[in-house]
Amino acid sequence: MDDLFLTGGKAYGVLKSHQEEKLNSVNEAFLSDPQYAEEEELASKLEMFKKKYMEFDLNDKGEIDIMGLKRMLEKLGLAKTHLELKKMMSEVIGGTLKDTICYNDFLNMMLGKRNAILKLILTFESMGKEQEQKDLGPPQRKTFSDLP
């Protein structure tokens, strides 16, 4: 079946699968890059980064624009001004004339040694989710010896 004739949910699914294939090929390049050979759990980190990236790629073109970045930060409860968003974007893309964050730039930021504001926000957000998952379930049973 030709992708041009798909509509609605099927077209969206095909679009997302094409996007995921492109991001997977970028992940494979990072896995074989000797610069990241020492990185612990690189494959699982790349998979997590891919899912996060796809979630906020609003135009489904493999790029996060300023509205995608705005949505990402609002979802995390950190609404930013337009000026702050532009500053974050310029940190990630390295002062180039682009106005979107491509997946390569995103991965270089997340895996690089530089501490961009966006990297810090996303790192702490994922650490918070890990803590939330540990706290799930009923509280542990208390005994008299636990009392102060």
N, C-alpha and C positions, 0 to 999 in steps of 0.2 A: 504494500500500500504506500502511496506517495505521501510524504509529510505535508505537502502543500494543501491537501484536501482535508486535513484534520481540523476540527474546530473544538472549542470549549476545553473541557478537561483533558481530552486525549491530546490536543495540541500542546497544552501546558505540560503534560507528562513527557511528551517527546522533547519539548524544549528543555525541560529540567534534566532529562537523561543525556542530551547532547552536552549541556553545560557541565554535568558531572563527569562525563568522559574527558572533556577538555581539562578540568581541574585535576582529574586522576593522572593525566599525562604530565602535568606540572609537578604533581606529588612524586611521580616516578623519577623525574629529573632531579628533584631535591634528595630523594633516597639514594641516588647514585652519585651525588655531588660529594667529593672528598672533604669539602669545607664543613659539611654537617655530619661526617662519619662518626664523630665522637658524641653526638647528641643522643641523650638517653631517650628511649621509647619514641624515636622519631616517627615511625609509621603511625602509631596511635595519636601522636600530636598532630600530624598532618591530616589525619582523618577528622579529628575534632575541629581543626581550623577550616577544613573544607566545608563541613556542615554549617559552621558559624558564618562563613563567607556566603554560602548559598542562601542562607536565611535572610541576609540583608542586601543581596543583589536585587534591588527592586525592578530594574529594567531588564533583567535576565540576559544581559549581554556579557556577563563575565566581568563586570566592573561595579564597584560601589561608588555611587555619586554622592553629592552632599546630602541629598534627601535620605539615601540609605543609611549614611552615617548618623544623621539626625534621628532617624527611626531607631537605630541600634542603641544609641545613648538614651533616648527616651524610654525604651523598653527596659533598660537597666536602671531607670529612675534618675538619670543624670542629664536632664535637658540642658542644652548649651545654646549660646547665642550664635548667630551666623558667623561672626568674626572668630569665635572660639573654634567652630567647626572648620573654617578655612585654615586656621593655624594648625589644627590636628592633621588635616589632609596634607598640608605642605610638609609637615614633619615626616609623614609616611612616604610621600612620593618624591621627597628629596629636592624640593624647589623647582621641579620641572614645570613646563607650561600646561601639563595635563590637569583636568579637573575631576578626575576619577581615580580610584584606587584599584589597580589591577591585582589579580591573585598573586603574581610574583612579588609585587611591592608589599602586599599584605604578609606573605610568608617571610620575606626578608626582614620585615619589622618584627614579627612574632618570634623568629628564630635568631635574630641578630642580637648583638651585645648592647646596642643603643637602647635607652629607655625612653621610647616615645610615650606621650600621655595615653594614647589609645591602647598601646600594648599593656601599660600598667592597669588601665581600667578593665580590659578583657581578662587579664591574668587574675586580678582580684575577684572578678565576677565568677570565674570558673572555680576558684578556690572556695568561694561562698557556696556555690552549688554542691561541691563535694561535702562540705560541712552539713548542709541541709539534708543530703542523702544519708549521712551517718546518723542524723537525729530522728529519722523516720522510725515509726514503730512505737509500741507502747513503752512507757517509762519502765525502768528496771524496778523490780520489787524492792521495797525498803524493809530493813529489819531494825530492831531496837538499837543495835550497835551502830547504825548509821546516824542516829539522832545526835545532835550536838550536846 
